[in-house]
Amino acid sequence: MKQRLFTGRRAALAAIAIVPALQLLAAGNAQAQAGGKQVVTFAASSFAEPGRGEKMRAWIGKFNQSQDKVEIQPVTIPFSSFASTVFTQMGGNAGPDLVRFDLPEFYAAVDAKRLVPIDDVIADGAFPLTGPDKYMKIGGKRYGVVFEVSNYAMVYNKALLKATPPSNFDEFLSAAKAATAAGNYGYAYRATMAERGGFWYDLCNYVYGFGGRWSDEQGNPTINSAKVIEGVAAYKKVYDAGAIPKGADAATYRRMFAEGKIAMQVDNGGVAANLATQAKGFEFGAAPSPFPTKAQGMILAPISINANSKNKAAAGAFLQWMLTPEAQRELQLIHGASSVAIAVPRSAEEVAKWPWISVYDQQTANSVPALPQGLEVKAPEIQQIVIEQVIKVLQGGVDPAKAMNDAQQTVLSRVLKR
């Protein structure tokens, strides 16, 4: 998912003016006809992004030109206010017909009955959908289609990492220490409450990479399981190794990486794409994260139909077109380093331009959402509790097992009332 290298996508979009609520209200359930076509509104924060927004509008234009019955009209809302604006409109029985949510908001919208099931629109087996599609079904019903998947892998500075990229955690820790000298650092990640959201993604990569999960398939928290504790202990080892710029936020250490001052970081494909396009002349590579298992976090964005929509059939026609091979190929090109709903092979030109891209694409089969399974709508509360305890591990010397036991008990009593 594309992010700005120096300030982050969220910060960049926060500066863009908010679309007035009345405009969205008017667009939401419109039965208007545009040149004889049925109008379907589609809201996505991506439309507010410079460059990508224009490309997405052109992509939608191809659908509009392909038939004479439906016209998709983009609704631009910046990321900083997207969820609150759309949920407010949905609560007023209005809102856009199609919505591109991030995964946490998708689960929240389903829980609030703001999205309509679309099993009759996208039937099982109708399209060659990849692994992440399983997260589009909740309670046995389909509520969305994958719009974008951004995977995680390790990017590394070829000049600072003298040998081949590490393939296991011990090699990684040694390489990070060796590269830390003369104002350079071997690695960087988030470790402060101010960066809680990004901290959670970084932590998930370690926990998942060491075989842990925040909950089991039945939705029971497993925060104090042996594998989760192992992942947290590994996070602590890196913190104590003297190989990271402690306290640096993501914008800072990503800039440092682009300036050649950091050897390695585990980050999503959008960051790698920005490095390739913004940091001219900077040579970096990518490799699977150096953890015991291949599992890593995932940034997943579905597209869904508003339960208030009076245009479900027309919106469904767009979703079906979106899943055709040519439309998917073009959408993947727009996303850059992200994947789409079906497997789209990269062209020789893409691989030549971005030789590291295949590493990210191959990770789709191993990626796991950074949400506790079965407890997705409780994720913000669980995240806060876990991060508070991990900070105690990093900064207060608390034993990882004790900290995760405390987090487990707090989640059970405070969040789940057990």
Summary of the structure (lengths in Angstrom):
residues: 418
radius of gyration: 21.6
end to end distance: 37.0
largest distance: 67.4
contacts: 1424
relative contact order: 0.17
helix: 47%
strand: 17%
